Amino acid sequence: MSAGAVVMLIVAVVIVWGGLVASVVHLRRHPDVGPPEAD
């Protein structure tokens, strides 16, 4: 693999995993509240 391909691979992995980590952190700080239950 060329150096450019390795750089693009690293950038893509950082974007994907960084987005996953950011979404997990956001959901832990602001958990989704479901609809109120009607009894």
C-alpha positions as CSV (number, residue, x, y, z in Angstrom):
1,M,0.0,0.0,0.0
2,S,1.2,3.5,-0.8
3,A,1.7,6.2,1.8
4,G,-1.3,8.0,0.5
5,A,-3.5,5.0,0.9
6,V,-2.3,4.5,4.4
7,V,-3.1,8.1,5.3
8,M,-6.5,7.9,3.8
9,L,-7.2,4.6,5.7
10,I,-6.1,6.3,9.0
11,V,-8.3,9.3,8.3
12,A,-11.3,7.2,7.5
13,V,-10.9,5.1,10.6
14,V,-10.5,8.1,12.8
15,I,-13.6,9.7,11.4
16,V,-15.7,6.5,11.8
17,W,-14.5,5.6,15.3
18,G,-14.4,9.2,16.4
19,G,-18.0,9.6,15.4
20,L,-18.9,6.5,17.3
21,V,-17.1,7.6,20.5
22,A,-18.6,11.1,20.2
23,S,-22.1,9.7,19.9
24,V,-21.6,7.3,22.9
25,V,-20.3,10.2,25.0
26,H,-23.2,12.4,24.0
27,L,-25.8,9.7,24.8
28,R,-24.2,9.1,28.2
29,R,-24.4,12.8,29.0
30,H,-27.9,13.4,27.6
31,P,-29.8,10.0,27.6
32,D,-32.8,9.7,25.3
33,V,-36.0,10.1,27.2
34,G,-38.8,7.8,25.8
35,P,-42.4,8.9,25.4
36,P,-44.4,9.2,28.7
37,E,-46.3,6.0,29.5
38,A,-50.1,6.4,29.6
39,D,-51.5,4.4,32.5
